[in-house]
């Protein structure tokens, strides 16, 4: 299992649509909104490769300006 905490820079006017879209993505949850308007995500996937692929999908969502990992860890995964 791979887990990542990510900071998502967004267009402010796109926040409601982004939240709706992100809630539909398996393994993705919006945990917090920073005072600067960034969304803090928790992203969960089977392994690091799947986490990377899911991150790329998230970056393509309309209204996302950037997605920046702040913490990534794996559980029960061989290198």
N, C-alpha and C positions, 0 to 999 in steps of 0.2 A: 504494500500500500504506500502510495506517495501522497504527501500532503503539502500544500503550499498556501502561504498567506501572501496576498498580492494587493498592491495599491493600483487602483484603476483611475486614471485621469479621464474625465468625461466632459462633454458639452453639457452645461447646466440644464439647458432646455430639454435634453434627452433623458434626464434621470428616470422619470416614471416609466418610459418605454424600455429603458435598459433594465430596470429592476424586474419588470415583467418578463423580458426575454431571458435574463439570467436565471430566474426562478424555474424556467422550463428546462434548463440544462442540467442533466444528471451530474451530481458531484460538485455543484457550484452553489454557494450561498453567500448572500450579502450580509456581512456581520456588523458593519458600522459605516457611518459617514463622517469623514474628518471635518474639522472646522473650515478647511480650505475647499470643501465640496467634493473631495475624492471619495470613492467608494472603496471599502476594505473588504476583500473577498477571501473566503476559505475555499480552496479548490482541492478536490480529492479524486484520485485516479488509481488504477490498478498498479501502475509502475511509473517510473520517470518518463519513459517514452510516451505513455498515454497522457501524463500530466502536461508534457510539452505540446502534444497535439491539441489537447483541450484548451490550453493557453492560446494557441494560434487561432482556434475557432472563436474564442472570446474576443480577441483583438479585432476580428472582422465585423463584429456587431456594430451596427449604425450608432454613432454617438460616442464611441470609444476613441479617445485620443492617444492613449498609451496604457500598457499593462506592465507593471514592474514588480517582480517577485521580491519580497522582503524576507521570506523564510521558507525553506524547503527541507523536508525531511522524509525519510523512508522508514517504514516499519516492516520487519520480516521480509526484507528484500535482499537477495544476493547481488553483489556488485554487478 
